[in-house]
Amino acid sequence: DDRTQFATAQAAQRVLGHTFSADSRVFTAGRAGLGHALLRIRHLIDQGHVRRVLLVGVDSYLNAATINHYLAQERLLTTMNRDGFLPGEAAAAWGRQHTRQ
């Protein structure tokens, strides 16, 4: 939810010792979130609002509610379902600095 995302962003700022730009955003659009984020980055750079960007993506299926949901939907790889997926976590980061011409 939004409160959890806000708390995560606040914690990241404390750990990094850096305040994020007011233009920072959290996208919760699933797989489509990457596309939304890249369009936002392009807009911010093209409009001259930012010189540097950091795009961070995370995904997690490692919580009880999500595991139980996919078990009930028979979507997880189990001895009874050999066509399911293995839940896990992933993260990636990408940065870019724009030099004005």
N, C-alpha and C positions, 0 to 999 in steps of 0.2 A: 504494500500500500504506500501512499505518498509519504506518510510519516516515517516509515522505515527507510525509504529512499533518502528523505531529507536527513535523517539521523546518520545514515551511512556517508552522505556527502559531508556533513559536519565533521564526522570522525576522520575522514580522509584529509580534510583541511588541517585539522589539529596535528595529525601525524606528519603531514608534509610540511607544516609550518608555512602554508601559503593559502591565501584567500582566493577562491575561484571567482571568475568574472561573473557579473550579473547576467551575462549572456549564456552562462552554463545551463545545460538542460539534462534531464533524465528522460530517456525514451523507453517506454514500456510497451513496445509494439511487437514483441516476439521477434521472429525472423525478419520482419519488415523494419524493425527498429534501426538496423544498420543503414538501410537506404534513407530513412528519415534523417538520421544523424549526419550522413554524408551530404545530403542536400542542405541541411542547416549550416554545416561547416562551409560549404561552397558559398552560400549566401553571405555569411559573416565575413569571409575573406574578400569576396567581390565588392562588398559595400565598405570595406576598410574598417570594419568594427574591431577586428582582431588581427594580430600578426602571428600569433602562435595558437595552435590547437592541440589538444590531447583527447583522443577518442579511446574510451575504455569500454570493453564489452564483457559482460559476465553472464553465465547461465548456470543454473543449478537445479538438479532434480533430487537433491539429497535432503529432503525433509519428509517427515512422516505423512503429512497430508497429500503431498504430490505422489509419493510412492503408493499409498493406499488408493488414490484415485486411479492411477494407471494399472494397478493390480486388478481393481474392480472392472476396468475396461478391457482387461486381458491384453494389454499392450506391452507388458514387460517380458523380457526373455526369462523363461522359467523352464523347469523340466516338463511342464505341461504345454508350454507355448514356445516352440522353437523359432517362431517368426517375429519375436518381440525385440525390443531394444534394451540395452543396458543403461540404467540411469547413471549420471555422473555430473561432474562439474567442469567448467572450462572458463578461461579468462584470456583476454588478449588486449594489448594496448598499441596504439599507433599515434605518432606525433608528427607535426609538420610546422615548420616556421616559414612564413611567407616573407620574401624580400621584395619590397616595392621597387618598381623600375622607374 
